[in-house]
Amino acid sequence: MTKEQLFIQLVEQLSSPKLFYGHGVVDAQDEAMMVLMHILKQKVDKILSTGQENIAQPYIDKARSYVEQRLTSLKPMAYVLGEVNFCGLSFISDERALVPRSPFAELIQNGFKPWLNMKNIHSALDLCTGGGCLGISLAKYNKHIKVDVSDISDDALSLAKENKDKLSVEVKLIQSDLFQNINDTYDLIITNPPYVSQTEYDELPDEYKTEPKLGLVADQDGLKIPVEIMLSAPKYLSKKGILFLEVGYSDELLESAFPAISFEWIEFTSGGDGVCVINRNTLIEHESLFQSFLNKASILENC
Ligand SMILES: C[S@@+](CC[C@H](N)C(=O)[O-])C[C@H]1O[C@@H](n2cnc3c(N)ncnc32)[C@H](O)[C@@H]1O
């Protein structure tokens, strides 16, 4: 059997209506290629240019078994393979943290242009780091930046440690409920916190239910943690510091919760949205709005 024939067979199986694509994989073709890249340890170009070459039976068996596991477990393929490519780097991926898929990858790869000159950034925090994909990629491509990564989950941090070791990157791991155990200030804070409401979570496809719920769901229609971050961030940003916050499809909700703030949303060329950029002064200016949003929720919660 040739590589091309196996690819066609995998695509056919992966086109099952049981499966949902939304973890950085676009469709069945994309996922079949991900499997081939994993088993053959080859890049797309190489696989495409050698499509007529035969594949040894053990590779065929392995590929079929991965697809079988995907179909029976409904886990995202990254968990099945135990590996995912993010920001041009190979990360270990398993149920200890969400599958990396953030559009932050594009920002990191293009040096946060036009918002930042990376030469002027000396320290950065990846808050809610999960398996470390954002902070570790940032550190890998910017060796001069001192990067800290933090998360409330010990499981997530143990995965981040494995990824940092695998990719030989220097980052400090901090276990922290948001900023609770953070004692430094940073030129840059990047964060992809939980921003899904419980109602939205209930309706998500099965694949998302295999990820840690702690990484997805936040109170107050998904906005509680993002707003807590905007409220507290100024204390942890240097004077000219800047926050990049991902809220995904909760962007419109955030806009409508704070009509007085003109959020600056980033446009991505390779897909994804819902990341805004806010400097420290703007965050300070709107502190009372963030506080009253959070106060309203505590009143309701205490009723
Ligand atoms: C959406 S995931 C993001 C993971 C990773 N940064 C990424 O982009 O793939 C959110 C992460 O926030 C963490 N988290 C949830 N609540 C938190 C809190 N109160 N303080 C710190 N981290 C928290 C979860 O454990 C999870 O790893």
The ligand as an SDF file (V2000), in Angstrom:
LIG
                    3D

 27 29  0  0  0  0  0  0  0  0999 V2000
   -8.0100   27.5460   27.9960 C   0  0  0  0  0  0  0  0  0  0  0  0
   -6.8080   26.6610   28.9660 S   0  0  0  0  0  0  0  0  0  0  0  0
   -5.3690   27.3440   28.2110 C   0  0  0  0  0  0  0  0  0  0  0  0
   -4.1860   26.4490   28.1810 C   0  0  0  0  0  0  0  0  0  0  0  0
   -3.0430   26.9800   27.2880 C   0  0  0  0  0  0  0  0  0  0  0  0
   -2.6030   28.2920   27.7060 N   0  0  0  0  0  0  0  0  0  0  0  0
   -3.4590   27.0120   25.8360 C   0  0  0  0  0  0  0  0  0  0  0  0
   -3.5260   28.1030   25.2540 O   0  0  0  0  0  0  0  0  0  0  0  0
   -3.7130   25.9360   25.2600 O   0  0  0  0  0  0  0  0  0  0  0  0
   -6.9650   27.5000   30.4920 C   0  0  0  0  0  0  0  0  0  0  0  0
   -6.0350   27.0720   31.6240 C   0  0  0  0  0  0  0  0  0  0  0  0
   -6.3800   27.8890   32.7670 O   0  0  0  0  0  0  0  0  0  0  0  0
   -6.1840   27.1410   33.9450 C   0  0  0  0  0  0  0  0  0  0  0  0
   -6.9670   27.7910   35.0080 N   0  0  0  0  0  0  0  0  0  0  0  0
   -8.2920   27.6890   35.2720 C   0  0  0  0  0  0  0  0  0  0  0  0
   -8.6210   28.4490   36.3320 N   0  0  0  0  0  0  0  0  0  0  0  0
   -7.4720   29.0450   36.7560 C   0  0  0  0  0  0  0  0  0  0  0  0
   -7.1630   29.9380   37.8130 C   0  0  0  0  0  0  0  0  0  0  0  0
   -8.0900   30.3770   38.6420 N   0  0  0  0  0  0  0  0  0  0  0  0
   -5.8870   30.3340   37.9590 N   0  0  0  0  0  0  0  0  0  0  0  0
   -4.9150   29.8810   37.1150 C   0  0  0  0  0  0  0  0  0  0  0  0
   -5.1420   29.0310   36.0900 N   0  0  0  0  0  0  0  0  0  0  0  0
   -6.4140   28.6260   35.9190 C   0  0  0  0  0  0  0  0  0  0  0  0
   -6.6290   25.7450   33.5790 C   0  0  0  0  0  0  0  0  0  0  0  0
   -6.0500   24.7930   34.4360 O   0  0  0  0  0  0  0  0  0  0  0  0
   -6.1650   25.6400   32.1180 C   0  0  0  0  0  0  0  0  0  0  0  0
   -4.9190   25.0010   32.0550 O   0  0  0  0  0  0  0  0  0  0  0  0
  1  2  1  0
  2  3  1  0
  2 10  1  0
  3  4  1  0
  4  5  1  0
  5  6  1  0
  5  7  1  0
  7  8  2  0
  7  9  1  0
 10 11  1  0
 11 12  1  0
 11 26  1  0
 12 13  1  0
 13 14  1  0
 13 24  1  0
 14 15  1  0
 14 23  1  0
 15 16  2  0
 16 17  1  0
 17 18  1  0
 17 23  2  0
 18 19  1  0
 18 20  2  0
 20 21  1  0
 21 22  2  0
 22 23  1  0
 24 25  1  0
 24 26  1  0
 26 27  1  0
M  CHG  2   2   1   9  -1
M  END
$$$$
